[in-house]
Amino acid sequence: MKFYAYVLVGTLALLFMAAGSKHAKLSEGLNPGDLAPRIEIPENGSDITFRNSESRYTLLNFWAAYDAESRLKNVQLSNAVKKMDSSKIAFYSVSLDENPSVFKETVRLDQLPAGTQFQVESGTESEIYKDYALEKGLRNFLIDGNGMIVAVNVAASDLEKILN
């Protein structure tokens, strides 16, 4: 009987702690529910902002020409977003290719819209690479209008379902 009393007291204590955590501030992170780290691309003076008054989603994709899988996903995601309502979602794609000519030629060959493609010449040594923990693999992040990560590694085929 004492055992059940201890379990009940422990469960109630956990519930009260969980209830008190709803006033906790969001912190930057890489999981759904975390705030997305800010992005500054010094090479071309770009600053990608995720917070917006239109409550528009942002799909942030990381890729490199040397990584065939990330390059293919970049093309697929770009094509999927082109078909969607631009007032609902914005697409930004960040290349970690260190050579500008490789980046430009890949964008041209893949027929990607230049306005959505950015390059970080410092590649794997960049702050962006570290902030988004890309050593675990190149991936993408779906971010809501408040700057909160909604999903990670979204497939082009699932994008519309997630947004609806």
Beta strands, then each sheet from edge to edge (+ up, - down):
strand 1: 39-41
strand 2: 46-48
strand 3: 57-63
strand 4: 89-95
strand 5: 117-119
strand 6: 140-143
strand 7: 149-152
sheet 1: 1+ 2-
sheet 2: 5+ 4+ 3+ 6- 7+
end
